[in-house]
Amino acid sequence: MHLRSLKKTRKDVSLHAPIGTDKEGNEITLIDILGTEADDVADRVQLKIEKSKIYKNLDILDDREKEVVVGRFGLVHGGEEKTQREIAKELGISRSYVSRIEKRALMKLYHEFYKAKR
């Protein structure tokens, strides 16, 4: 919306143009909030690390929990992430039940990660 309003008043918009202030009153520019390619790479590396941690601990989940987690997070090689609705349709159960299974599985994995950090 800010860019649209600027477009009406200016022809060019600079990435260094102020668009507001943060909690401390510091000026924020577009360049401050746009991610860089390095940020994207770091996020992808972090995601790969997190997925590898999940792979290592999938054996603590029962079959249904494993199926839901693998589907939700696209853990099959080259797999795409699926919605709870898509998984529910595949398994012939309700979306809310998929949600409960996912929550239970993620709690198990969280506790396993937490235990491993100690």
LUMGUVEX-311726 format. One line per field, with one value per atom (N, C-alpha, C, CB): residue number from 1; residue in three letters; atom name; x, y, z. Coordinates in steps of 0.05 Angstrom, whole numbers, plus 5000, padded with zeros to 4 digits. Each point is the difference from the previous one (the first is absolute). Glycine has a CB too. Layout:
N
seq	(NUM; ...) $
type	(ALA; ...) $
atom	(CA; ...) $
east	(X; ...) $
north	(Y; ...) $
up	(Z; ...) $
# end
This chain:
118
seq	(1; 1; 1; 1; 2; 2; 2; 2; 3; 3; 3; 3; 4; 4; 4; 4; 5; 5; 5; 5; 6; 6; 6; 6; 7; 7; 7; 7; 8; 8; 8; 8; 9; 9; 9; 9; 10; 10; 10; 10; 11; 11; 11; 11; 12; 12; 12; 12; 13; 13; 13; 13; 14; 14; 14; 14; 15; 15; 15; 15; 16; 16; 16; 16; 17; 17; 17; 17; 18; 18; 18; 18; 19; 19; 19; 19; 20; 20; 20; 20; 21; 21; 21; 21; 22; 22; 22; 22; 23; 23; 23; 23; 24; 24; 24; 24; 25; 25; 25; 25; 26; 26; 26; 26; 27; 27; 27; 27; 28; 28; 28; 28; 29; 29; 29; 29; 30; 30; 30; 30; 31; 31; 31; 31; 32; 32; 32; 32; 33; 33; 33; 33; 34; 34; 34; 34; 35; 35; 35; 35; 36; 36; 36; 36; 37; 37; 37; 37; 38; 38; 38; 38; 39; 39; 39; 39; 40; 40; 40; 40; 41; 41; 41; 41; 42; 42; 42; 42; 43; 43; 43; 43; 44; 44; 44; 44; 45; 45; 45; 45; 46; 46; 46; 46; 47; 47; 47; 47; 48; 48; 48; 48; 49; 49; 49; 49; 50; 50; 50; 50; 51; 51; 51; 51; 52; 52; 52; 52; 53; 53; 53; 53; 54; 54; 54; 54; 55; 55; 55; 55; 56; 56; 56; 56; 57; 57; 57; 57; 58; 58; 58; 58; 59; 59; 59; 59; 60; 60; 60; 60; 61; 61; 61; 61; 62; 62; 62; 62; 63; 63; 63; 63; 64; 64; 64; 64; 65; 65; 65; 65; 66; 66; 66; 66; 67; 67; 67; 67; 68; 68; 68; 68; 69; 69; 69; 69; 70; 70; 70; 70; 71; 71; 71; 71; 72; 72; 72; 72; 73; 73; 73; 73; 74; 74; 74; 74; 75; 75; 75; 75; 76; 76; 76; 76; 77; 77; 77; 77; 78; 78; 78; 78; 79; 79; 79; 79; 80; 80; 80; 80; 81; 81; 81; 81; 82; 82; 82; 82; 83; 83; 83; 83; 84; 84; 84; 84; 85; 85; 85; 85; 86; 86; 86; 86; 87; 87; 87; 87; 88; 88; 88; 88; 89; 89; 89; 89; 90; 90; 90; 90; 91; 91; 91; 91; 92; 92; 92; 92; 93; 93; 93; 93; 94; 94; 94; 94; 95; 95; 95; 95; 96; 96; 96; 96; 97; 97; 97; 97; 98; 98; 98; 98; 99; 99; 99; 99; 100; 100; 100; 100; 101; 101; 101; 101; 102; 102; 102; 102; 103; 103; 103; 103; 104; 104; 104; 104; 105; 105; 105; 105; 106; 106; 106; 106; 107; 107; 107; 107; 108; 108; 108; 108; 109; 109; 109; 109; 110; 110; 110; 110; 111; 111; 111; 111; 112; 112; 112; 112; 113; 113; 113; 113; 114; 114; 114; 114; 115; 115; 115; 115; 116; 116; 116; 116; 117; 117; 117; 117; 118; 118; 118; 118) $
type	(MET; MET; MET; MET; HIS; HIS; HIS; HIS; LEU; LEU; LEU; LEU; ARG; ARG; ARG; ARG; SER; SER; SER; SER; LEU; LEU; LEU; LEU; LYS; LYS; LYS; LYS; LYS; LYS; LYS; LYS; THR; THR; THR; THR; ARG; ARG; ARG; ARG; LYS; LYS; LYS; LYS; ASP; ASP; ASP; ASP; VAL; VAL; VAL; VAL; SER; SER; SER; SER; LEU; LEU; LEU; LEU; HIS; HIS; HIS; HIS; ALA; ALA; ALA; ALA; PRO; PRO; PRO; PRO; ILE; ILE; ILE; ILE; GLY; GLY; GLY; GLY; THR; THR; THR; THR; ASP; ASP; ASP; ASP; LYS; LYS; LYS; LYS; GLU; GLU; GLU; GLU; GLY; GLY; GLY; GLY; ASN; ASN; ASN; ASN; GLU; GLU; GLU; GLU; ILE; ILE; ILE; ILE; THR; THR; THR; THR; LEU; LEU; LEU; LEU; ILE; ILE; ILE; ILE; ASP; ASP; ASP; ASP; ILE; ILE; ILE; ILE; LEU; LEU; LEU; LEU; GLY; GLY; GLY; GLY; THR; THR; THR; THR; GLU; GLU; GLU; GLU; ALA; ALA; ALA; ALA; ASP; ASP; ASP; ASP; ASP; ASP; ASP; ASP; VAL; VAL; VAL; VAL; ALA; ALA; ALA; ALA; ASP; ASP; ASP; ASP; ARG; ARG; ARG; ARG; VAL; VAL; VAL; VAL; GLN; GLN; GLN; GLN; LEU; LEU; LEU; LEU; LYS; LYS; LYS; LYS; ILE; ILE; ILE; ILE; GLU; GLU; GLU; GLU; LYS; LYS; LYS; LYS; SER; SER; SER; SER; LYS; LYS; LYS; LYS; ILE; ILE; ILE; ILE; TYR; TYR; TYR; TYR; LYS; LYS; LYS; LYS; ASN; ASN; ASN; ASN; LEU; LEU; LEU; LEU; ASP; ASP; ASP; ASP; ILE; ILE; ILE; ILE; LEU; LEU; LEU; LEU; ASP; ASP; ASP; ASP; ASP; ASP; ASP; ASP; ARG; ARG; ARG; ARG; GLU; GLU; GLU; GLU; LYS; LYS; LYS; LYS; GLU; GLU; GLU; GLU; VAL; VAL; VAL; VAL; VAL; VAL; VAL; VAL; VAL; VAL; VAL; VAL; GLY; GLY; GLY; GLY; ARG; ARG; ARG; ARG; PHE; PHE; PHE; PHE; GLY; GLY; GLY; GLY; LEU; LEU; LEU; LEU; VAL; VAL; VAL; VAL; HIS; HIS; HIS; HIS; GLY; GLY; GLY; GLY; GLY; GLY; GLY; GLY; GLU; GLU; GLU; GLU; GLU; GLU; GLU; GLU; LYS; LYS; LYS; LYS; THR; THR; THR; THR; GLN; GLN; GLN; GLN; ARG; ARG; ARG; ARG; GLU; GLU; GLU; GLU; ILE; ILE; ILE; ILE; ALA; ALA; ALA; ALA; LYS; LYS; LYS; LYS; GLU; GLU; GLU; GLU; LEU; LEU; LEU; LEU; GLY; GLY; GLY; GLY; ILE; ILE; ILE; ILE; SER; SER; SER; SER; ARG; ARG; ARG; ARG; SER; SER; SER; SER; TYR; TYR; TYR; TYR; VAL; VAL; VAL; VAL; SER; SER; SER; SER; ARG; ARG; ARG; ARG; ILE; ILE; ILE; ILE; GLU; GLU; GLU; GLU; LYS; LYS; LYS; LYS; ARG; ARG; ARG; ARG; ALA; ALA; ALA; ALA; LEU; LEU; LEU; LEU; MET; MET; MET; MET; LYS; LYS; LYS; LYS; LEU; LEU; LEU; LEU; TYR; TYR; TYR; TYR; HIS; HIS; HIS; HIS; GLU; GLU; GLU; GLU; PHE; PHE; PHE; PHE; TYR; TYR; TYR; TYR; LYS; LYS; LYS; LYS; ALA; ALA; ALA; ALA; LYS; LYS; LYS; LYS; ARG; ARG; ARG; ARG) $
atom	(N; CA; C; CB; N; CA; C; CB; N; CA; C; CB; N; CA; C; CB; N; CA; C; CB; N; CA; C; CB; N; CA; C; CB; N; CA; C; CB; N; CA; C; CB; N; CA; C; CB; N; CA; C; CB; N; CA; C; CB; N; CA; C; CB; N; CA; C; CB; N; CA; C; CB; N; CA; C; CB; N; CA; C; CB; N; CA; C; CB; N; CA; C; CB; N; CA; C; CB; N; CA; C; CB; N; CA; C; CB; N; CA; C; CB; N; CA; C; CB; N; CA; C; CB; N; CA; C; CB; N; CA; C; CB; N; CA; C; CB; N; CA; C; CB; N; CA; C; CB; N; CA; C; CB; N; CA; C; CB; N; CA; C; CB; N; CA; C; CB; N; CA; C; CB; N; CA; C; CB; N; CA; C; CB; N; CA; C; CB; N; CA; C; CB; N; CA; C; CB; N; CA; C; CB; N; CA; C; CB; N; CA; C; CB; N; CA; C; CB; N; CA; C; CB; N; CA; C; CB; N; CA; C; CB; N; CA; C; CB; N; CA; C; CB; N; CA; C; CB; N; CA; C; CB; N; CA; C; CB; N; CA; C; CB; N; CA; C; CB; N; CA; C; CB; N; CA; C; CB; N; CA; C; CB; N; CA; C; CB; N; CA; C; CB; N; CA; C; CB; N; CA; C; CB; N; CA; C; CB; N; CA; C; CB; N; CA; C; CB; N; CA; C; CB; N; CA; C; CB; N; CA; C; CB; N; CA; C; CB; N; CA; C; CB; N; CA; C; CB; N; CA; C; CB; N; CA; C; CB; N; CA; C; CB; N; CA; C; CB; N; CA; C; CB; N; CA; C; CB; N; CA; C; CB; N; CA; C; CB; N; CA; C; CB; N; CA; C; CB; N; CA; C; CB; N; CA; C; CB; N; CA; C; CB; N; CA; C; CB; N; CA; C; CB; N; CA; C; CB; N; CA; C; CB; N; CA; C; CB; N; CA; C; CB; N; CA; C; CB; N; CA; C; CB; N; CA; C; CB; N; CA; C; CB; N; CA; C; CB; N; CA; C; CB; N; CA; C; CB; N; CA; C; CB; N; CA; C; CB; N; CA; C; CB; N; CA; C; CB; N; CA; C; CB; N; CA; C; CB; N; CA; C; CB; N; CA; C; CB; N; CA; C; CB; N; CA; C; CB; N; CA; C; CB; N; CA; C; CB; N; CA; C; CB; N; CA; C; CB; N; CA; C; CB; N; CA; C; CB; N; CA; C; CB; N; CA; C; CB; N; CA; C; CB; N; CA; C; CB; N; CA; C; CB; N; CA; C; CB) $
east	(5017; 4983; 5018; 4963; 5058; 5018; 5012; 5011; 4996; 5012; 4979; 5031; 4944; 4978; 4997; 4977; 5023; 4996; 5024; 4973; 5051; 5023; 4998; 5028; 4962; 4998; 4982; 5007; 4973; 4982; 5014; 4961; 5057; 5013; 5028; 4975; 5038; 5027; 5001; 5021; 4997; 5003; 5019; 4990; 5031; 5020; 4999; 5029; 4975; 5001; 5028; 4950; 5063; 5027; 4998; 5019; 5000; 5001; 5010; 5009; 5002; 5010; 4980; 5046; 4930; 4980; 4988; 4989; 5008; 4989; 4970; 5032; 4961; 4972; 4988; 5011; 5004; 4989; 5022; 4959; 5033; 5020; 4995; 5003; 5018; 4998; 4992; 5034; 4966; 4991; 5018; 4983; 5042; 5019; 5000; 5028; 4956; 4998; 5020; 4985; 5030; 5019; 4985; 5035; 4975; 4988; 5003; 5008; 4972; 5001; 4997; 4981; 5036; 4998; 4992; 5035; 4958; 4993; 5024; 4968; 5056; 5023; 5003; 5022; 4970; 5002; 4982; 5011; 4965; 4981; 5001; 4972; 5041; 5002; 5023; 4982; 5013; 5020; 5021; 4967; 5056; 5021; 5004; 5023; 4991; 5005; 5015; 5001; 5017; 5014; 4981; 5041; 4939; 4980; 4985; 4995; 4998; 4985; 5017; 4976; 5050; 5018; 5002; 5026; 4977; 5002; 4975; 5030; 4946; 4975; 4998; 4978; 5031; 4999; 5019; 4989; 5034; 5019; 4988; 5039; 4949; 4988; 4977; 5012; 4972; 4978; 5011; 4973; 5048; 5012; 5010; 5013; 4998; 5010; 4976; 5040; 4939; 4976; 4988; 4992; 5006; 4988; 5017; 4980; 5047; 5017; 4996; 5033; 4962; 4994; 4974; 5025; 4955; 4974; 5004; 4975; 5040; 5005; 5012; 5007; 5012; 5014; 4981; 5042; 4936; 4983; 4972; 5025; 4971; 4974; 4993; 5007; 5013; 4994; 4986; 5040; 4959; 4985; 4970; 5041; 4952; 4971; 4987; 5010; 4964; 4985; 4995; 4978; 5012; 4997; 4983; 5005; 4973; 4981; 5014; 4960; 5053; 5014; 5022; 4990; 5024; 5022; 4989; 5026; 4952; 4988; 4991; 4985; 5003; 4991; 5024; 4959; 5061; 5024; 5014; 5005; 5000; 5013; 4985; 5019; 4954; 4984; 4999; 4973; 5024; 4998; 5025; 4968; 5055; 5025; 5016; 5001; 4987; 5012; 5027; 4978; 5022; 5025; 5008; 4990; 4992; 5007; 5019; 4956; 5064; 5020; 4986; 5033; 4972; 4988; 4970; 5034; 4956; 4971; 4991; 5002; 4973; 4990; 4983; 5000; 4999; 4984; 4971; 5036; 4948; 4972; 4984; 5007; 4969; 4983; 4987; 4991; 4999; 4986; 4976; 5015; 4972; 4977; 5007; 4980; 5043; 5009; 5007; 5018; 4995; 5007; 4975; 5044; 4937; 4975; 4985; 4997; 5003; 4987; 5013; 4986; 5041; 5016; 4995; 5034; 4965; 4997; 4971; 5043; 4938; 4972; 4992; 5001; 5011; 4993; 4995; 5028; 4962; 4994; 5025; 4956; 5042; 5023; 5007; 4986; 4994; 5006; 5014; 4960; 5035; 5014; 5029; 4957; 5048; 5027; 5015; 4985; 5001; 5012; 5008; 4972; 5011; 5006; 5024; 4952; 5048; 5023; 5026; 4968; 5031; 5023; 5011; 4983; 4999; 5007; 5014; 4962; 5026; 5011; 5028; 4953; 5050; 5025; 5022; 4975; 5017; 5020; 5008; 4980; 5002; 5007; 5020; 4954; 5041; 5019; 5028; 4962; 5038; 5026; 5013; 4983; 5001; 5011; 5013; 4964; 5022; 5010; 5026; 4954; 5047; 5024; 5023; 4971; 5024; 5021; 5010; 4980; 5001; 5006; 5017; 4957; 5036; 5014; 5029; 4957; 5046; 5026; 5019; 4978; 5010; 5017; 5011; 4972; 5017; 5010; 5025; 4955) $
north	(4976; 5024; 5025; 4975; 5023; 5023; 5007; 4988; 4990; 5005; 5011; 4962; 5030; 5011; 5029; 4955; 5053; 5028; 5016; 4987; 5002; 5015; 5003; 4982; 4997; 5000; 5023; 4951; 5056; 5022; 5027; 4972; 5030; 5025; 5003; 5002; 4975; 5000; 4981; 5012; 4993; 4981; 4978; 5037; 4969; 4980; 4995; 5014; 4961; 4993; 4989; 4990; 5021; 4991; 4978; 5045; 4936; 4980; 5012; 4965; 5058; 5014; 5020; 4993; 5009; 5018; 4991; 5012; 5006; 4992; 4992; 5031; 4947; 4991; 4999; 4973; 5034; 5000; 4998; 4978; 5016; 4998; 4974; 5050; 4940; 4976; 5007; 4976; 5005; 5005; 5020; 4954; 5047; 5019; 5027; 4962; 5042; 5025; 5003; 5019; 4960; 5001; 4999; 4978; 5036; 5001; 4973; 5050; 4940; 4975; 5007; 4973; 5014; 5004; 4973; 5038; 4963; 4976; 4980; 5026; 4984; 4982; 4985; 5032; 4981; 4987; 4975; 5044; 4957; 4979; 4979; 5032; 4974; 4981; 4980; 5033; 4942; 4979; 5000; 4973; 5018; 4999; 4971; 5040; 4955; 4973; 4984; 5016; 4997; 4986; 4990; 5028; 4988; 4992; 4975; 5048; 4952; 4977; 4975; 5030; 4972; 4977; 4990; 5018; 5001; 4992; 4986; 5039; 4971; 4988; 4971; 5045; 4952; 4973; 4981; 5021; 4988; 4983; 4992; 5022; 4997; 4995; 4980; 5046; 4957; 4981; 4972; 5037; 4960; 4974; 4987; 5015; 5001; 4990; 4991; 5031; 4985; 4992; 4975; 5048; 4949; 4976; 4976; 5028; 4975; 4977; 4991; 5016; 5003; 4993; 4985; 5041; 4967; 4986; 4972; 5043; 4954; 4973; 4981; 5021; 4989; 4983; 4991; 5024; 4991; 4993; 4990; 5034; 4961; 4990; 4973; 5024; 4961; 4973; 5001; 4984; 5040; 5002; 5003; 5020; 4986; 5004; 4974; 5047; 4951; 4977; 5004; 4991; 4989; 5001; 5023; 4951; 5054; 5022; 5027; 4971; 5032; 5026; 5004; 4995; 4984; 5002; 5008; 4966; 5022; 5006; 5029; 4952; 5058; 5028; 5019; 4986; 5010; 5017; 5000; 4992; 4985; 4998; 5015; 4955; 5042; 5014; 5030; 4959; 5049; 5029; 5015; 4989; 4999; 5015; 4991; 5005; 4978; 4992; 4986; 5038; 4943; 4987; 4978; 5011; 4981; 4980; 5014; 4974; 5012; 5012; 5015; 4964; 5063; 5016; 5004; 4985; 5007; 5002; 5029; 4954; 5051; 5026; 4999; 5011; 5012; 5002; 4999; 5027; 4958; 4998; 5014; 4956; 5051; 5013; 4978; 5040; 4968; 4981; 4988; 5026; 4991; 4991; 4978; 5045; 4959; 4980; 4973; 5037; 4965; 4976; 4986; 5020; 4995; 4989; 4985; 5038; 4973; 4987; 4974; 5045; 4955; 4976; 4978; 5028; 4980; 4980; 4993; 5017; 4998; 4996; 5007; 4964; 5057; 5010; 5030; 4964; 5048; 5028; 5017; 4990; 5035; 5018; 5006; 5020; 4982; 5005; 4977; 5029; 4947; 4976; 5001; 4973; 5035; 5003; 5021; 4987; 5034; 5021; 4990; 5034; 4950; 4988; 4981; 5005; 4979; 4981; 5015; 4966; 5055; 5016; 5013; 5009; 5002; 5013; 4980; 5033; 4943; 4980; 4991; 4984; 5013; 4991; 5022; 4972; 5053; 5022; 5003; 5023; 4972; 5001; 4977; 5020; 4957; 4977; 5008; 4967; 5044; 5008; 5022; 4987; 5032; 5022; 4990; 5031; 4951; 4988; 4984; 4998; 4989; 4985; 5018; 4964; 5059; 5020; 5012; 5010; 4996; 5013; 4981; 5027; 4948; 4979; 4998; 4975; 5026; 4997; 5024; 4973; 5050; 5024; 5000; 5025; 4960; 5000; 4985; 5003) $
up	(5000; 5000; 5000; 5024; 4991; 5001; 4973; 5047; 4938; 4973; 4982; 5007; 4995; 4983; 5006; 4999; 5027; 5006; 4990; 5041; 4960; 4990; 4969; 5038; 4949; 4971; 4991; 4999; 5017; 4993; 5003; 5014; 5004; 5005; 4987; 5042; 4953; 4988; 4977; 5043; 4938; 4978; 5007; 4968; 5047; 5007; 5030; 4962; 5046; 5028; 5005; 5003; 5017; 5007; 5022; 4988; 5010; 5021; 5026; 4966; 5033; 5024; 5011; 4983; 5004; 5009; 5027; 4952; 5067; 5026; 4997; 5024; 4990; 4999; 5028; 4959; 5061; 5027; 5021; 4983; 5042; 5021; 5015; 5004; 5009; 5017; 5028; 4971; 5047; 5028; 5014; 5002; 4991; 5013; 4986; 5013; 4966; 4987; 4977; 5042; 4952; 4977; 4974; 5028; 4953; 4973; 4986; 4998; 4989; 4985; 4970; 5039; 4945; 4971; 4987; 5001; 4974; 4986; 5000; 4971; 5025; 4999; 5027; 4967; 5055; 5026; 5002; 5020; 4968; 5004; 4977; 5025; 4953; 4978; 5007; 4966; 5031; 5004; 4978; 5025; 4982; 4980; 4992; 5019; 4959; 4991; 5021; 4953; 5062; 5021; 5022; 4990; 5016; 5020; 4990; 5015; 4959; 4989; 5002; 4969; 5025; 5001; 5029; 4960; 5059; 5028; 5009; 5009; 4982; 5007; 4989; 5001; 4974; 4988; 5014; 4956; 5052; 5014; 5027; 4977; 5037; 5026; 4997; 5016; 4962; 4995; 4995; 4981; 5004; 4995; 5026; 4954; 5063; 5026; 5017; 4999; 5002; 5015; 4989; 5011; 4963; 4988; 5006; 4963; 5037; 5006; 5029; 4966; 5052; 5028; 5002; 5016; 4968; 5000; 4990; 4993; 4984; 4989; 5021; 4955; 5060; 5020; 5022; 4990; 5015; 5022; 4991; 5026; 4949; 4991; 5012; 4958; 5050; 5011; 5027; 4977; 5037; 5025; 4996; 5021; 4954; 4993; 4992; 4986; 5019; 4990; 4970; 5045; 4941; 4971; 4991; 4999; 5014; 4992; 5004; 5011; 5012; 5005; 4979; 5050; 4944; 4981; 4972; 5026; 4966; 4975; 4998; 4997; 5024; 5001; 4999; 5026; 4990; 5001; 4973; 5050; 4939; 4974; 4979; 5013; 4987; 4980; 5004; 4997; 5028; 5006; 4993; 5037; 4968; 4997; 4975; 5049; 4934; 4975; 5004; 4979; 5040; 5007; 4982; 5046; 4936; 4979; 4981; 5005; 4985; 4982; 4978; 5011; 4988; 4980; 5004; 4969; 5054; 5006; 5005; 5018; 4976; 5005; 5026; 4951; 5062; 5025; 4993; 5022; 4993; 4996; 5022; 4976; 5018; 5020; 5017; 4970; 5053; 5017; 4985; 5042; 4943; 4984; 4980; 5005; 4981; 4981; 5014; 4971; 5051; 5015; 5010; 5013; 4997; 5010; 4978; 5034; 4943; 4977; 4993; 4983; 5017; 4994; 5020; 4978; 5048; 5021; 5007; 5018; 4971; 5005; 5028; 4967; 5044; 5027; 4998; 5022; 5000; 5000; 5002; 5021; 4969; 5002; 5029; 4956; 5061; 5028; 5013; 5002; 4989; 5011; 4991; 5000; 4975; 4990; 5017; 4952; 5054; 5017; 5027; 4976; 5036; 5026; 4999; 5013; 4966; 4995; 4996; 4980; 5004; 4995; 5025; 4954; 5062; 5025; 5019; 4995; 5008; 5017; 4990; 5011; 4963; 4988; 5004; 4967; 5029; 5003; 5030; 4960; 5058; 5028; 5007; 5011; 4978; 5004; 4990; 4997; 4979; 4988; 5016; 4955; 5054; 5016; 5026; 4981; 5032; 5025; 4994; 5019; 4958; 4993; 4995; 4980; 5006; 4995; 5026; 4955; 5062; 5026; 5017; 4998; 5002; 5015; 4989; 5010; 4964; 4987; 5006; 4964; 5041; 5005; 5028; 4968; 5050; 5028; 5003; 5015) $
# end
